[in-house]
Amino acid sequence: MNIVLHEPEIPQNTGNIARTCACTGTVLHLIEPLGFSIDEKHVRRAGLDYWSDVEIHTYPDFETFLQKNPGIRLYLATTKAARRYTDVVYQPDDFIMFGKETAGIPEPILKAHQEGCIRIPMLEHFRSLNLSNSVAIVLYEALRQMDFRGMQDHGSPRTFSWD
């Protein structure tokens, strides 16, 4: 799977998302401009010691992202979509894009990729969920649909014994 962040602004969110990507074997794509440096301590702290386990690609803009990833299946998470994220049948090489915390994905991009727009249901009077929570919700649904292929499906050596 691939998670794409379009112009993320808050370093802690990106750090949390990087950690989620590391734990799931998901590739992280960052479309600039970023509201921070990847080297900032807030980003590193949120991702803990998982940064070396994340495959990260950066792009100067959305057009370059598309050029470097031709023919992809792209889903765009937005509060403006009619289709729910659970209505999609995900495939292992899919790309799921999320917009910046203050504005989401720009409307021209959404209009150009309407068929891929998805939303997370929530109460009407709220603007949006936290970015890192949204990524985790959608990513884990996609992984669930693929039966968490390649992921540990049993307790670790630290798991509590019920005996």
ABEGO torsion letter per residue (X at the ends): XBBBBBGBABAAAAAAAAAAAAAAGBBBBBBOBBABBAABAAAAAAAEAAAAABBBBBBABAAAAAAABBGBBBBBBBAABABBAAABBBBAABBBBBBBAAAEBBAAAAAAAAAABBBBBBBAABABBBAAAAAAAAAAAAAAAAGGBGBBABBBAABBBAX
